[in-house]
Amino acid sequence: MGRAFMALLAVVSVAADGLSSPDAGFLHPLAVIGDDPVLVEGKETVMLSPMDAARTAAGLLGEMGATGVLVCEVARIEAPLTAYVVDAVGAFSMNGSTFDAFRLVLRDGAEYDGELYPPAEQIAFIAHGVDPSGEAAWYPSCGPDYVPAGDEPSFPDALFEFEFLIGRESFETLSVRYPSEPTDPDSVSLD
């Protein structure tokens, strides 16, 4: 194995340090974690597992300052790139808004060539919550419904983060479907 490949393994291991088991407390009791991806025979690659993606996302959210982070859902996408979409609940305040649902999109490593597209690279970050008036708040602040004013020449670059807002309605209800302290698993609907 090349040095870059081994260095990447070390980085991924360090990123997940301290979050190495499901008992670490970063998974919601009702979490839905996808299956491991099918590897291409004969291709040397570092692939994150869905659990690795969950650990990494929980760690990144903690580093950002989010508290009470619980990963709820992990799904893999294969277009326009291969990555994991990791949804989590928790708490984070910024500019007067309180966010309780988070989506991180992390490369899975299938496209890693030793230099570009390393596993666990964050591609997108989306957060949903409420502003001080009780209205929906988004990060990036432009929100998915942004429409440029008549004199604006283009869309803000941050709008591209919302390309990964797959299943918007499901994401907007994440904190309701995955309460921070469920008392009865049968009382929570995942639909």
C-alpha positions, 0 to 999 in steps of 0.5 A: 500500500502507498504512503498516502493510502496508509496516512488516510487510514490513520486519519480516518482512525483518528477521526473516529477515536473515542467513538469506536462502538455503538455503545459510545452514545452517538446513535439514536436508539431507533437509528436506521443505519444502511448496509455496508457497500458492495466493494468492487473486486480488484480495486484497492480502496478505503471504504467507510462503512455506514457505522464509520460515517455515523461516527465521523458525522457525530464527531464533526457535529461535536467539533462544530459545537452541537450538543446532544448529537444522536445519529438517526439515519445513514443512507448511501448515494451513488449519484452524482457521487458516492457518499453517505447522507447522515442525518442527526438530531441535537442542539446548536444555536447560531445568530439567534436561531436554534437548529435541531436537525443536521445533515452531513454528506461524507464521501464514502471512499469508493472514488478515492484515487490516493489523492482526490476524494478521500473517505470521510471528506465532508461535501455538504452540511445542512441544518434545520431549526427555528429562528427567534420568531418561530419561523423555519431557519436553515443553514446555509441561511439562504435556505432551499427555497431561495429565489434571487431578487430581480437584480441579482445576477446568480444564486449564492454558492451556498445554495448548492448544499441543498442539492443534497436535501433528498427527502426534504419533508422527512428531514424537516420532521427528523427531530419529531420522528427521533425525539431526543429521549424516546420512552417507547420505541413503538410510540415513534413513527419512522414514516 
